[in-house]
């Protein structure tokens, strides 16, 4: 599985490279700037891109913008974002384009290699890997007029776990409830958000996120 990595800090870039290679990934490129990232993604078309948000030259949001630009040329290009911050505007655009294979992890909440590698593999396979803090910030920024306000506190918990990519059984285990209770909560979520339920776990996450971010048309 081929990876393009973008990280401006040398030690972290080298450490991630060695970690990925130790778990069987092939490094197509490891770059440190936004322009280099875009060029590498277009040239190599990797199985997955692991991208820091803040890259030179301005250290603002070049990484995420380069990833979005690449996805416009290569629809469905899997992108896992690593950041210390939640860039809400571009995170919404990444999540709402509906083409799958997206993740957004906060660096200080990646606690072990297995967690990180699992996220990379999940995104490469077309799934999602979302830190719950990222989802919380996106959901809570919507304001009282957004459909999210229709959900109960428990339904919001279920939605956040769905956005992490959890299956019904995994949600049940996390919340210590039955699978049937989770299924009922999910049915209520789709009803309140006016979204048709689907058995496709990735599509349901993207549909919910897209709806919350003003792009409900991708749900159909």
C-alpha positions in Angstrom: 0.0 0.0 0.0 1.5 3.3 -1.2 1.5 6.4 1.0 2.3 10.1 0.4 3.2 11.7 3.7 3.3 15.5 4.3 4.9 16.8 7.6 7.2 19.8 7.9 8.9 18.7 11.1 11.9 16.5 10.3 11.8 14.2 13.3 8.1 13.6 13.1 8.3 13.0 9.3 11.1 10.5 9.8 9.3 8.8 12.7 6.0 8.5 10.7 7.9 7.2 7.7 9.6 4.4 9.7 6.4 3.6 11.5 4.5 3.2 8.3 7.2 1.2 6.6 7.4 -1.1 9.7 3.7 -1.9 9.2 4.1 -2.8 5.5 3.4 0.5 3.8 5.5 1.8 0.9 6.4 5.4 1.0 5.8 6.9 -2.4 6.9 10.3 -1.2 7.5 12.2 2.1 7.3 16.0 1.6 7.3 19.1 3.8 5.5 21.8 1.9 2.0 22.4 0.5 3.1 22.7 -3.2 5.3 19.6 -2.9 2.4 17.7 -1.4 0.0 18.6 -4.3 2.7 17.7 -6.9 3.4 14.3 -5.1 -0.3 13.4 -4.9 -0.9 14.1 -8.6 2.2 12.3 -9.6 2.0 9.2 -7.4 -1.7 8.8 -6.9 -1.1 6.9 -3.7 -3.5 4.5 -1.9 -3.6 7.0 1.0 -2.3 10.5 1.9 -1.3 11.3 5.5 -1.3 15.1 5.7 -0.4 17.7 8.3 -2.7 20.7 8.0 -0.1 23.4 8.6 2.7 23.3 6.1 5.2 25.8 4.6 5.3 28.3 3.1 2.8 30.1 5.4 2.2 27.3 8.0 -1.6 28.0 8.0 -3.7 25.4 6.1 -1.6 24.5 3.0 -1.7 20.8 3.7 -5.4 20.6 3.8 -5.9 22.9 0.8 -3.4 20.8 -1.2 -5.3 17.6 -0.3 -8.6 19.1 -1.3 -7.0 20.3 -4.6 -5.7 16.9 -5.3 -9.1 15.3 -4.5 -10.7 17.6 -7.1 -8.4 16.1 -9.7 -8.4 12.6 -8.3 -11.9 12.0 -6.9 -12.0 9.6 -3.9 -8.3 10.0 -3.1 -8.1 8.8 0.5 -6.8 11.5 2.9 -6.0 11.2 6.5 -5.4 14.6 8.1 -3.2 14.9 11.2 -3.3 18.2 13.0 -3.1 20.0 16.3 -6.1 22.1 15.4 -9.5 21.7 13.8 -9.7 23.8 10.6 -13.5 23.9 10.5 -14.1 25.4 7.0 -11.7 23.0 5.1 -12.6 20.0 7.4 -16.3 20.5 6.4 -15.3 20.6 2.7 -13.2 17.5 3.0 -16.0 15.6 4.8 -18.8 16.8 2.6 -17.5 16.0 -0.8 -19.1 12.5 -0.5 -16.3 10.5 -2.2 -15.2 8.5 0.9 -11.8 7.7 2.3 -11.4 10.6 4.8 -10.0 10.9 8.3 -9.1 13.7 10.7 -7.1 12.9 13.8 -5.7 15.3 16.4 -2.0 14.6 17.0 -2.1 14.9 20.8 -5.0 12.3 20.9 -3.1 9.5 18.9 -2.0 7.4 21.8 -0.4 4.4 20.2 0.9 2.9 16.9 -2.1 0.5 16.5 -4.6 3.4 16.7 -2.7 5.3 14.0 -2.1 2.4 11.7 -5.7 1.3 12.0 -6.9 4.8 11.0 -4.5 4.8 8.0 -5.8 1.4 6.8 -9.4 2.3 7.3 -9.1 5.5 5.3 -7.1 3.7 2.5 -10.0 1.2 2.3 -12.5 4.0 1.7 -13.7 4.4 5.3 -13.6 7.1 7.8 -11.4 7.8 10.9 -12.6 10.8 12.8 -11.4 12.0 16.2 -14.5 12.6 18.4 -13.2 16.1 19.3 -13.2 17.0 15.6 -16.7 15.8 15.2 -17.8 17.6 18.4 -16.4 20.9 17.2 -18.0 20.6 13.8 -21.4 19.6 15.2 -21.4 22.2 18.0 -20.5 25.0 15.6 -23.7 24.6 13.7 -26.0 26.8 15.9 -29.5 26.3 17.1 -31.0 26.5 13.7 -29.2 23.4 12.4 -30.9 19.9 12.3 -28.4 18.6 14.9 -30.4 20.5 17.5 -33.3 18.0 16.9 -31.3 15.2 18.3 -31.3 14.0 21.9 -28.1 13.9 23.9 -27.9 10.1 23.4 -28.5 10.4 19.7 -25.7 13.0 19.5 -23.4 10.5 21.2 -24.4 7.8 18.7 -23.9 10.2 15.8 -20.4 11.1 16.9 -19.5 7.4 17.2 -20.9 6.8 13.7 -18.7 9.6 12.5 -15.7 7.8 14.0 -16.6 4.9 11.8 -17.9 2.7 14.5 -20.3 -0.2 13.6 -23.6 -0.7 15.5 -22.0 -3.3 17.6 -19.0 -1.1 18.4 -21.3 1.8 19.4 -23.3 -0.6 21.6 -20.1 -1.7 23.4 -18.9 1.9 23.9 -22.2 3.1 25.3 -23.0 -0.2 27.2 -26.4 -0.6 25.5 -27.9 -3.3 23.3 -27.5 -3.5 19.5 -31.2 -3.0 19.2 -31.1 0.2 21.2 -28.4 1.5 18.8 -30.4 0.6 15.8 -33.3 2.5 17.2 -31.2 5.6 17.9 -29.8 5.5 14.4 -33.2 5.2 12.9 -34.3 8.2 14.9 -31.2 10.1 13.8 -31.9 9.6 10.1 -35.6 10.4 10.6 -34.8 13.7 12.4 -32.1 14.7 9.9 -34.4 13.6 7.0 -31.9 11.1 5.7 -32.7 7.6 4.4 -30.9 4.9 6.4 -28.4 2.7 4.6 -26.5 -0.5 5.4 -23.3 1.1 4.1 -21.4 2.3 7.1 -19.1 4.7 5.2 -22.0 6.2 3.2 -24.1 6.8 6.3 -21.3 8.6 8.0 -20.6 10.8 5.0 -24.3 11.4 4.4 -24.8 12.6 8.0 -21.7 14.8 7.9 -22.6 16.2 4.5 -26.1 17.0 5.7 -24.8 18.8 8.8 -22.4 20.7 6.6 -24.9 21.9 4.1 -24.4 19.4 1.3 -27.3 17.0 1.8 -27.5 16.4 -1.9 -24.7 13.8 -1.8 -26.8 11.6 0.4 -28.9 10.5 -2.5 
